[in-house]
Amino acid sequence: MNTRRGIPLLVKFVAVLVGVYVGVRLVRPPLPSSLVMMYMTLTVCGVLVYVSIYAETWQEFSAPLVELFRGSPERGGLWQGGRQVVLGLIPLLLGFGVYQKVTPSFTPPAEQRVVHPAPPFEVMGLTNPLQQRPDRLQEHLELGARVYFQNCVYCHGDRFDGEGHFAHGFNPPPANFVDAGTIAQLQESYVFWRVSTGGPGLPAESTPWNSAMPKWDTMLNEEERWAVVLYLYHQTGWKPRTWE
Amino acid sequence: MRWACLILLMILLTPSTGWGQEKGASPGGAGAPPAAPSPQDLQAGKRIYQKWCMNCHGAQGDGAGPAADFLRPRPRDFRQGLFKIRTTQSGQLPSDQDLFNVITKGMPGTGMPGWEKVLTEAERWQLVSYLKTFSRRFARASAPPEPIRIGTQLPLSADSAAEGKRLFREIECFKCHGDEGRGDGPSAPELTDDWGAPIRPANLRKPWTFRGGHTPEALYLRLQSGIAGSPMPSFADSLDNEKTWHLVNYVMSLWQDSSGNNPPLQVVLKARRVEGEIPAQPGEAFWQDQEPFYYPLVGQVIREPRLFVPSVDGVQVQAVYNDRELALRLVWDDPTNSKADAEQGTFEDAAAIEFPVQVPPGAKRPFFLMGDAELAVQLLRWGSSSGMTELNGNGLDKLQPQSESSQESTAVGEFQNGQYQVVMKRPLRTVNTAQDIQFETGRFIPVAFFAWDGSNGETGGKMALTSWFYFFIEPALPKVTYVYPALAVVIAGGLQWWVVRRLRQTKMD
C-alpha cells in the first residue's frame, strides 16, 4: 500500500467522508436524516476497515492524529499554535452540539384539515339548472365571467390556479381549479355548495375559522352562483363528476 | 486510490437528476416575434385574448373589462399605445419584446399575472401581434422604436448612493416619492394617470412591487424611458449615464434586503424575554435590535362592505415581554396621515392585533375575521386620532370596545415620512379574564393583523387584513440548557487531557 505516496491517508479519509456526506445531502427529494446517519455510519465503518486492514496503513493513518495529540516539539510555531486551537475547539464543539440538543425547539401544532368534507344531504345530486338551456350558454358564460372577475379573481386568480393577487394573504391557500384535485373530481352540486356557504359552511374538521372563502349566498343570487360554476368548468376544460 | 476518486465522482454526479429541473424556463423569450403576423396569428391572438385577457382589459382593449373597477392600478387601455414597461426611448412605442416580457412575467404589485405557465411562447407572440392592433400607432410607425442604450454600470457604493440622494432632491423625485422614498410626497395624493384615474407613486422601499422588476437595469430603464401613461416622466434630458446610475444606486440603498425580494413570511411571531423596562417610544434604538416579522396584508373581500383596493400592503411586527407586560411594535407604510372628515369621506388611520379571548386547547378557534357567535376575539387597536382601544368581537358587525375600567393597554404612535410606528403595551395578565386574553409563555396563540388607511375610505369592515398566524411567547430557557453543555465541555476537555498525557507517557517509554 505504500507504493503510492502523495495525499496523506488521513486527508483521503476526510475527503471520502465529506464527499459521501455532500453527495447524500444533495439527493433530491432530501433523504430523511436517519437514513443519512445510516449511510454515514456505513461509510465510516467501511473506510475504517480499509485503513486498518494492514498494520502499515493503520500506522500511516493514525500517525498524524497521534502526533497532534501528543505534540511535537520539533515542529514550527504555526503548527504549535494550530494544535492548541484544534485541541481547544474539540471540547467546545462537543459542548455546542449538546447545547443544540438540549435547547427546546418550538414548532407550531400541525394543522389537520379535511379538504373535501362530505356535503350535507340536501345539496347532493343537484343539477345545474343552466345546463338545461344550451341555447343560452353564451349568455350564462358571460354572466359567470362577470361574477368571477368581480368577486373571485382576487384570490383564485386570472389563471384559475389559486394565485390571485390576494392569495398570498390567506392560509389555507385559495383552491386551484386547474389542479386535478379540485373541481375536476367534484360534482357541480358540491361546487355550488362550497360557493354558496363558503368557509363558514364548512364542518369543524375543515377548519372553517381559517377559511377566507366568503359565504356567497349572502352576496350573489342563485343564478349568479350556478353561472360561475358553469364558467369555471368551461374555462378550465374539466367535466364535472356525475353519478353514472 | 483510483476507486475512491471514482466513487467520489459518482456520488457528486448522482444529484444532477435533481438539478435539471429548470430546463423548461426559457429566459424571457428566446424566439423572435414574427416579422409580419399572418391573419391566422391574429385570429389565434384574438382567441387567446378573449379567453384570458378580456375580462380585465375589455373586449375592445379599452381597459374596461368587468374586473377593471375593482383593480388598482386599473388594467391597461391598449388603444393609446401607451405602455409602462419599455426599453425604448421616451415617447416611443414599446418593442415587441417589451410586450412579450410583460405578458410572460406579469407586473408585480398589480393584478396582472405572468402567463408563462399558461401560454406557450408562440401563443404569447400571437397575443403581442393582436394587442398591437388595438392602437393605430403601431401600424403608423415607420421605423422600429429606438432602444435605450445602458451605459457602463457604476457599482453600488456609499459615495454613489449619496450622489444619487442629492440628485433625488435636485430633480425633485421626492415630490411624488417622498423624502424617504415611501411614495408619500406632497404631490402624491393628487396624481392621476392619463385616463384621469388616481395613481400612486412607487414605494421605493418595496422593490418587490416594482411593475417592471427591480434589477439595476430595470430601474435605469424606468428613469430613462419614463412610465408611459403615468405621471412618471423620462429623465433622459437631465440624467446622463453616470447620474442615472447614481440614482439607481440611491434607490437600491434604501432596500432593507439588497436582493429586493419581499421579506420571507414567518408563520410564528416570537416574543423574546427582556429584563427591565421596555422602551415605550417606537423610535428608541432598542427596537432596532429586536427581530422583525413581516406579514403581507390584503383587502377584506369576505363580508360586505368589502375593500378591493387596500392601501396598506404589509405590516412589520416586533414583540418582547418582561415580568409584567407584553410590548408589540408595529411598523407599516401609509402614504398619508389621515384625519377623520365626514365631508371628504376620510377616516383616521389605524392598525390592530387580534387574539382569541380564550387560547384554544385544540384546533378550534374563532373565525379569523373578528370572531364568530360562539368564540370571541380580542382586538388591540391603535388609531391615529383615537389612540389605544381594546375591543371584543363576535363577528365583523359585533365589535364592541371594552368598558373604560377594562382598558389596560397603552400605546405610543408616530407618523413620519409615510410610515407609522406604534408601540403597544398590555399587562400579561389582567383582572377582566372574561374579555381579555391572558398571555402565557410557551403556547401557540392565534394572531392576526389589520390596518386601515382612512384616506382610502377605509373604516370598519373596509380594511386590509391577514388570516391567523401564530404568536409565541418564548419561555425563559431552563437551567439545564446551560448546565449540560458546560458539563460536556469539562468532560471532553478532561478526557482529551488524559489522552494527551497517555500518549506522552508512551513516548517516554
Chai-1 contact restraints between the chains, C-beta under 6 A:
chainA,res_idxA,chainB,res_idxB,connection_type,confidence,min_distance_angstrom,max_distance_angstrom,comment,restraint_id
A,V16,B,A4,contact,1.0,0.0,6.0,A-B,restraint_1
A,G19,B,L8,contact,1.0,0.0,6.0,A-B,restraint_2
A,G19,B,I11,contact,1.0,0.0,6.0,A-B,restraint_3
A,G23,B,I11,contact,1.0,0.0,6.0,A-B,restraint_4
A,L26,B,P15,contact,1.0,0.0,6.0,A-B,restraint_5
A,V27,B,P15,contact,1.0,0.0,6.0,A-B,restraint_6
A,R28,B,G18,contact,1.0,0.0,6.0,A-B,restraint_7
A,F69,B,V499,contact,1.0,0.0,6.0,A-B,restraint_8
A,F69,B,V500,contact,1.0,0.0,6.0,A-B,restraint_9
A,F69,B,L503,contact,1.0,0.0,6.0,A-B,restraint_10
A,R70,B,L503,contact,1.0,0.0,6.0,A-B,restraint_11
A,R70,B,R504,contact,1.0,0.0,6.0,A-B,restraint_12
A,P91,B,V489,contact,1.0,0.0,6.0,A-B,restraint_13
A,P91,B,A492,contact,1.0,0.0,6.0,A-B,restraint_14
A,P91,B,G493,contact,1.0,0.0,6.0,A-B,restraint_15
A,L94,B,A488,contact,1.0,0.0,6.0,A-B,restraint_16
A,L94,B,A492,contact,1.0,0.0,6.0,A-B,restraint_17
A,G95,B,P485,contact,1.0,0.0,6.0,A-B,restraint_18
A,G95,B,A488,contact,1.0,0.0,6.0,A-B,restraint_19
A,G95,B,V489,contact,1.0,0.0,6.0,A-B,restraint_20
A,V98,B,Y484,contact,1.0,0.0,6.0,A-B,restraint_21
A,V98,B,P485,contact,1.0,0.0,6.0,A-B,restraint_22
A,V98,B,A488,contact,1.0,0.0,6.0,A-B,restraint_23
A,Y99,B,P485,contact,1.0,0.0,6.0,A-B,restraint_24
A,V102,B,V480,contact,1.0,0.0,6.0,A-B,restraint_25
A,V102,B,T481,contact,1.0,0.0,6.0,A-B,restraint_26
A,V102,B,Y484,contact,1.0,0.0,6.0,A-B,restraint_27
A,T103,B,T481,contact,1.0,0.0,6.0,A-B,restraint_28
A,P108,B,V268,contact,1.0,0.0,6.0,A-B,restraint_29
A,P108,B,F444,contact,1.0,0.0,6.0,A-B,restraint_30
A,P108,B,Y470,contact,1.0,0.0,6.0,A-B,restraint_31
A,A145,B,N55,contact,1.0,0.0,6.0,A-B,restraint_32
A,R146,B,P66,contact,1.0,0.0,6.0,A-B,restraint_33
A,F149,B,N55,contact,1.0,0.0,6.0,A-B,restraint_34
A,F149,B,P66,contact,1.0,0.0,6.0,A-B,restraint_35
A,F149,B,A67,contact,1.0,0.0,6.0,A-B,restraint_36
A,Q150,B,P66,contact,1.0,0.0,6.0,A-B,restraint_37
A,Q150,B,F70,contact,1.0,0.0,6.0,A-B,restraint_38
A,V153,B,A67,contact,1.0,0.0,6.0,A-B,restraint_39
A,Y154,B,V301,contact,1.0,0.0,6.0,A-B,restraint_40
A,D158,B,P113,contact,1.0,0.0,6.0,A-B,restraint_41
A,R159,B,P113,contact,1.0,0.0,6.0,A-B,restraint_42
A,R159,B,V118,contact,1.0,0.0,6.0,A-B,restraint_43
A,H165,B,G111,contact,1.0,0.0,6.0,A-B,restraint_44
A,F166,B,V298,contact,1.0,0.0,6.0,A-B,restraint_45
A,H168,B,P296,contact,1.0,0.0,6.0,A-B,restraint_46
A,G169,B,P296,contact,1.0,0.0,6.0,A-B,restraint_47
A,G169,B,V298,contact,1.0,0.0,6.0,A-B,restraint_48
A,G169,B,T466,contact,1.0,0.0,6.0,A-B,restraint_49
A,F170,B,S467,contact,1.0,0.0,6.0,A-B,restraint_50
A,N171,B,S467,contact,1.0,0.0,6.0,A-B,restraint_51
A,W209,B,R365,contact,1.0,0.0,6.0,A-B,restraint_52
A,W209,B,F367,contact,1.0,0.0,6.0,A-B,restraint_53
A,N210,B,W468,contact,1.0,0.0,6.0,A-B,restraint_54
A,A212,B,I302,contact,1.0,0.0,6.0,A-B,restraint_55
A,A212,B,S467,contact,1.0,0.0,6.0,A-B,restraint_56
A,P214,B,I302,contact,1.0,0.0,6.0,A-B,restraint_57
